[in-house]
Every structure is written in structure tokens, then in C-alpha cells.
Amino acid sequence: MFRTLRDETSIIIDNAINTVYYMRGAVNYFDYYEMTYVERQKISKFLEKRFKEESKKPAHLNRVY
């Protein structure tokens, strides 16, 4: 049981760090934890959509993530 909680905590922290990094200051680390699960999921979906859109650009163009 405690191992599962530790693993889930690690995943949450990793997701927070990744989200904060890619949001470029629009969301800070502590604000991320104040958000609801639904809000965090919406941000994740937004980032996934942006990554997908930017990956379609030709290689010679700068990609803005």
C-alpha cells in the first residue's frame, strides 16, 4: 500500500514539474497543486494538442512549444 502511494506521489511530482516547465511560468509549481484534478487534466490535454500541432511543422521552422 505505501509503495503504491509513493509511486503515485512520484508520478504527480513528475507531472507537476513537466507541466510547469512547458507552461513557461504561466503556472507555477505551487499553483499546480492548488488546481483540481479536472484543471490539471485540461492543461495536460492542451499541452498535448500544442505538441501535436507543432510537430507537424516542417523541420526548418522553429517550433514553439
N, C-alpha and C positions, 0 to 999 in steps of 0.2 A: 504494500500500500504506500509506504513512504517513498519507495523507489519511483513509483508511478507519479507521485506528486512532485518529486524532484525533477523527473524528466519533463513533466508538463510545465513546471516553472522555468526550466531551461529553454523550452520552446517559446514560451511567452516572452522571455527576455530577448531571445534572438530576434523574434518578430518585431519587438519594440525598437531594437537597435536598427534593424534594416529599414523599417518604416521611417523612423526619424532621419536616418541618413538620406533616403531618397526624397523625402519631403523638403529637404534643404532649409530647415528652420521654420517651415510653416507649422510644424507640430514639434514641440519639444518632448523630451523623454518623460517628464513628469505629467505633462498634459495627456500623453498617450495612455497612461494608467488611469486617468480620470474618465476616459471615454468608456462608453458602453461597448459590449461585445458587437452589437449591430454597427456602431460607428466605426469600430476598428475593421470590421469586415468590409464596409463600404470603401474605406480608404484603401484597403488591400486590393479590392476589385478595380478601383480607379487606377492604382499603380500598375496592375497587370494589363489593363487596357492601354495605358500610355506606353508601356514596354512593347506591347504588340504593335501598336501604331508606329512607333519609332523604329522598330526592327525592320519594317517594310521599306524604309528609305534606302535609296542607293548608297553604297559604301562610301562614295566620295562626298556625301553630305554629312555635316555634323549632326549627330543625334543628340537631342535634348531630352534627357530623362527627368 
